[in-house]
Amino acid sequence: MNTRTKTFSLRTRLTVLLALAVLVALGGAAKIVDWRADAEMHQRFDASLLTRAEAFAALVRGHGNNVEIDAMADQLGRFPGGDAGDWYAVTCAGQRIAQSDPAPPAATASGAPRYLNTSVPGHPKLRMVVLRFAPGVDAAGTGAALHSTAATCELRYALDRASLDELLRALDWILLGSLLGACVLVILLTPWLVARGLRPLALLARAMAAIGPDAPGGRLPASSTSELVPLVGRFNEVLARMDAGLARERQFASGLAHEFRTRLAELRALVEVESRYPSGRDPCTILGEVGGIGAELEATVTALLQLTRIQSGLERPHCENVLLQPLLKRVQARHRDMAQARGVGIESDFDCDPACTLDTDPALLEIVLDNLLGNAVAYAPAGSTVTLRIRRDLIEVRNLAPSLQPGDIANFGQRFWRKGSQGAGHAGLGLALASAASHALGVGLDFRLEGGALCATLSLQNGPSAAAPADDRG
């Protein structure tokens, strides 16, 4: 059952996230600015209120008990009171000596001036300061009881703060409008900005569209965007592994088709000849030939599958301590019958402790030794001897190869390559398998010609192989 994958737009997501980020950042900044502006404006208004109140108190103190506020106001034009914007009330020793109409509501103050919000009929928003001061002396300087040192005067002075509130409200609207305008601008511009920012991804998408099985070797172009550099690198690595896998599959298929076509043609020819022109041979002999062809096909398929698994990394080394001498004897026993059939002898030269071990993968090591010795037995001239030399740090397989030339060593890296007609019955995969398995083990495999003999040397020291390419010659 197919389920539809839910998708989302990266552009929309980035737009929403950026709009939220701008809203939170600018909203927080606007809140701080508004708070600081309100505090500063209130502080300035209170400072102005206190200055006017202290000036009023100085007038009262200077006139002593001859306080005539209305006369002073008319004369100085500074404190008209009431509807002119000032409201006040002066009390000395419990006696109210002056007030506006209407007077501010009663309030008390300690030593420091006290600020509070209040109201009078018709004016709901007033800011008032209450302060205490010492009374002055009268004009005659007699110093009545009202002006004794124990007497204290209290002034309640208020100003209309409606203009301040309007200013602060206007500032709030300016900040809010700026915030909303910035958010709208971000929402409108972000899709275009995101599209420009994501343009490298669009270029990569177009480059990916041109890459596929029909275009081997295709790679993404190098990106100048630092965030995309690792992505491009990893994707190109994946493409390289895919190309290598496809190349192995094509090589496997072509090799298998080549070998099958040859063997099946032999099988078909054998059947057709015996059907049209019976040879009179024993049916068991004919069936033995058919079975031999089938066994060769089976061996070819097995070798190709094993080689492909090793080269693709599916066969990984599982190291353990391996006794070398029993392993080598087992490999020799496997090829003894074939050697006797061809008249080829096998000599062993063990120059190491019988109990010596090697930390390696026994299966992969057996693949290497089995194919080296099998190819040596198959290609050595009849009546010659294959020498198996074992040292603690190397294993050497030597056989006569009079038909090989030094230039043939370079062809050992090719699958299905065989020298002349000696490869009859062999698919040419033995040394390719040995080379691939030795590479998986991390040991060196070297081939060289010495006096008409082919020497295959397997270095048992761990480490990267420093040998020449060593693949099959037949």
Stockholm file with secondary structure:
# STOCKHOLM 1.0

chainA/1-474         MNTRTKTFSLRTRLTVLLALAVLVALGGAAKIVDWRADAEMHQRFDASLLTRAEAFAALVRGHGNNVEIDAMADQLGRFPGGDAGDWYAVTCAGQRIAQSDPAPPAATASGAPRYLNTSVPGHPKLRMVVLRFAPGVDAAGTGAALHSTAATCELRYALDRASLDELLRALDWILLGSLLGACVLVILLTPWLVARGLRPLALLARAMAAIGPDAPGGRLPASSTSELVPLVGRFNEVLARMDAGLARERQFASGLAHEFRTRLAELRALVEVESRYPSGRDPCTILGEVGGIGAELEATVTALLQLTRIQSGLERPHCENVLLQPLLKRVQARHRDMAQARGVGIESDFDCDPACTLDTDPALLEIVLDNLLGNAVAYAPAGSTVTLRIRRDLIEVRNLAPSLQPGDIANFGQRFWRKGSQGAGHAGLGLALASAASHALGVGLDFRLEGGALCATLSLQNGPSAAAPADDRG
#=GR chainA/1-474 SS CCCCCCCCCHHHHHHHHHHHHHHHHHHHHHHHHHHHHHHHHHHHHHHHHHHHHHHHHHHHHHHTTCCCHHHHHHHHCSCCCGGGSEEEEEEETTEEEEECSSCCCCCCCCSSCEEEEEEETTEEEEEEEEEEECCCCCTTCCCCGGGSTTCCEEEEEEEECHHHHHHHHHHHHHHHHHHHHHHHHHHHHHHHHHHHHTHHHHHHHHHHHTCSTTSTTCCCCCCSCTTTHHHHHHHHHHHHHHHHHHHHHHHHHHHHHHHHHHHHHHHHHHHHHHHHSCCCCCHHHHHHHHHHHHHHHHHHHHHHHHHHHHHTTCSCCCCEEEEHHHHHHHHHHHHHHHHHHHTCEEEEEECSCTTCEEEECHHHHHHHHHHHHHHHHHHSCTTCEEEEEECSSEEEEEEECTTCCGGGGGGGGSTTCCCTTTTTTCCSCHHHHHHHHHHHHTCCEEEEEETTEEEEEEECSCSCCCSCCCCCCC
#=GC SS_cons         CCCCCCCCCHHHHHHHHHHHHHHHHHHHHHHHHHHHHHHHHHHHHHHHHHHHHHHHHHHHHHHTTCCCHHHHHHHHCSCCCGGGSEEEEEEETTEEEEECSSCCCCCCCCSSCEEEEEEETTEEEEEEEEEEECCCCCTTCCCCGGGSTTCCEEEEEEEECHHHHHHHHHHHHHHHHHHHHHHHHHHHHHHHHHHHHTHHHHHHHHHHHTCSTTSTTCCCCCCSCTTTHHHHHHHHHHHHHHHHHHHHHHHHHHHHHHHHHHHHHHHHHHHHHHHHSCCCCCHHHHHHHHHHHHHHHHHHHHHHHHHHHHHTTCSCCCCEEEEHHHHHHHHHHHHHHHHHHHTCEEEEEECSCTTCEEEECHHHHHHHHHHHHHHHHHHSCTTCEEEEEECSSEEEEEEECTTCCGGGGGGGGSTTCCCTTTTTTCCSCHHHHHHHHHHHHTCCEEEEEETTEEEEEEECSCSCCCSCCCCCCC
//
